[in-house]
């Protein structure tokens, strides 16, 4: 009876593992970021961005956090633990004042289980704006 139970549990575990999404590689994250930034030009990195003017944030798995502010995308490649960034995480940010700055920490919480998943330390924010069309 115990052998049947163990075999059944092993089968369920195998089926669950087979249907789970495979973790994406760093190269996948870099490709996704390159596609997002296509047609944009990098500006001079800044130490802080204004949170009230930031309309959105997005995780590029294992690579970066993208903050949208109007027509500008600010890319932050965390100083540490970028490999912890996953699409299914929620960014939990505690700031003092209205800015998000280099060296601030952002906690990661799983969207579904609400289990904390670690944190990243932010680096400088690189602004990307659409390239101006050339005039003839």
N, C-alpha and C positions, 0 to 999 in steps of 0.2 A: 504494500500500500504506500509506504514511504517512497519507494522507487518511482512509482507512478506519479505521485505528487511532485517529486523533484523533476522528473522528466517533463511534466506539464508546465511547471514554473520556468524551466529552461526554455521550453518552446515559446512561451509568452514573452520571455525576455528577448529571445532571438527575433521574434516577429516585431516587437517594439523597436528594437535596434535597427532592423532592416528598413522600417518605414520612417524612422527619424531622419531629418535632414542632415546631410553630411556637413561637417564644419567647413567653412570656406577658407581658402588659403589667403595669405597676405597678398599674393599676386592678384587674386580676385578683388580684394579691396582696393588695391592700387588701380586696377582697370576701371572699377566703378567710379572712383574719384576722378580719373582722367576723363571719363565720359561726361561726368557732371561739369567739369571745368572746361570742356571743349568750347573754344571761341571766347574764352575769358583770359584776361591778362592779370598777372600777379602785381600787386602794389607793394609798398614798403611795409614790412611787418610792424604790428603795433602791440604794445603790452596789454592793453585793456580794450574792451568793447562795452558799449552801453546796453544794459539788459532791457530797459524799456523800449528801445528802438529795435531790438531783436525780435523778429516776428516768428521765427521757427528755429528748430534745431533738428539735426539728423545725424545718426551714427553711420559711418562707413565702417563696416565690420573689420576689426583688427587693424584699423588704419588711422582714422581721424574722426573728429566731430565737426560738422558743418553748421554754422550759424548764419541764418539769413537776415539781412537788414536792408530793406528796400531792394535796390538792384545789385547790392553787393553781397557776396558770399564770403564769410570769414572762415578760413580753414585752420583748425587747431589740431596739430599732431602732438598728442600728449607726450610729456617728457618720460613718463614711465607707464608701464602696463597697458599700452595700446592694444596688446593682444587680448585684453579682457573685454574690449568693446564688441558687443553683439547687437544685431538688429532688434532682438526682442528685449533689450534693456530699456529702462527708463532712466534718464539723467536726473539725479537729485542734486540740486545746486543750492548751497547756502552761501549767501554773499553778505558782506557788510557794506552797505551803500548800494548804489545802482549800477556798479560795474562788475564785470567778470574779467579777471586779470590773470596774467601769467603767474604761475605758482599756486593758484587756487586749486582746490581739490573738488572733483565731481564724483559723487558716489553713484554706483550702478546697481539698479534693482531689477530683478527679472519681472517683466510685465505680467506674466501669468501667475507665478507662484508668490510674488512679492518678497522673495528671498533676496537679501543683499548679496551682491556679487563682487564686491571689492570697490576700488576707486582708482581714478587716474589723476595725475598732476598735470595741469595745463601748461602749455608752452606759449610762445608768441602766436598771435593771430595774423594770418596772412590774408589780406583782402584781395578778392578777385572780382573784377568788373568786366562787363562785355567790352570787347575790342571795338574801337570806333571805326566805322567804315571809312575806307580811303576815298578821298575826294579826287575827282579827275580834273 
